[in-house]
Amino acid sequence: MCSICKSDRNVIKRGFYRRPSDQKKVQRYFCKACRISFSEQTFAVDYRQQKRWLNQSCFLTLCSGVSQRRAAYVFQVVPRTISRRVKRFGEICEKNLANYRESRAKVSEVQFDELETFIHTKLKPVTIPIAVEKKTRKVLALSIGNIGAKGHLKQISLQRYGRRPSERLSALKTMAKDLKTCIAPKARIGSDRCPLYPKLVREYYPEATHYTCKGLRGAVVGLGELKKAAFDPIFSLNHTYAMFRDNLKTLSRRTWATAKSKDKLLFLLNIYAWFHNLWLDRKLAKPRLAVFDG
């Protein structure tokens, strides 16, 4: 298929070439309509990469509680090499999650809530709405948005960085819109008792049943999403949040490996969300980065 006009009928084969990085033989193609040449490598995950051997190991390492700089040290590459892969992996995993939502059967019970962290400094907090399927704990949709600092940090944040418009509602709506593609009309939706959630559920899922539970206090340190209680009605959600914090270094508590931009953090979230779903899928012995087309 042509990379420009997306046509198959005008495409013909036009020889081969040897890839310099590993001497692999790659098929060339030519589109008679667009008059452009391309190859089978054009559509690959590792298009125009020199260190292709690094991709799978880097994908697994980033989802295993290792920072980008430490990953660069382990693989003996410059940090920029890892940073570029984070962007590419994040874009691929975001598309994979979208294709997964569209191809899977409608979900009957979902739980959602917000995870809070920060960008660069605690004076720049962000909220991360995440929705998971209750039965399997698979991540279905996520988003990210800026929020204002709280408590004693609020005034300091205003003095240093000015007023930061809250994107909490828009982030929740983005997550709800994405989730709508894979949720059953009369599904059960669980959350805590945040006053924003009932209106959001009525707007996007008018036929769904929304149940709420009182938010329980977690541990003071460590994985705060694992609640200190005998029974947690939204255990699937809180357990997933705890896994996000444990396996993504930028979300770990009391860490200096913080994200420097909202886009980069979203890339990492999508990477781990896709890894998390692959890990829970017992048909795959080892999660692998690949394009998912249903």
Secondary structure, 3 states (H helix, E strand, C coil): CCCCCCCCCCEEEEEEEECCCCCCEEEEEEECCCCEEEEHHHHCCCCCCCCCCHHHHHHHHHCCCCCHHHHHHHHCCCHHHHHHHHHHHHHHHHHHHHHHHHHCCCEEEEEEEEEEEECCCCCCEEEEEEEEECCCCCEEEECCEECCCCCCHHHHHHHHHCCCCCCHHHHHHHHHHHHCCCEEEEEEEEEECCCCHHHHHHHHCCCCEEEEECCCCECCCCCCCCECCCCCCCHHHHHHHHHHHHHCHHHCCCCCCCCCCHHHHHHHHHHHHHHHHHHHCCCCCCCCCCCCCC
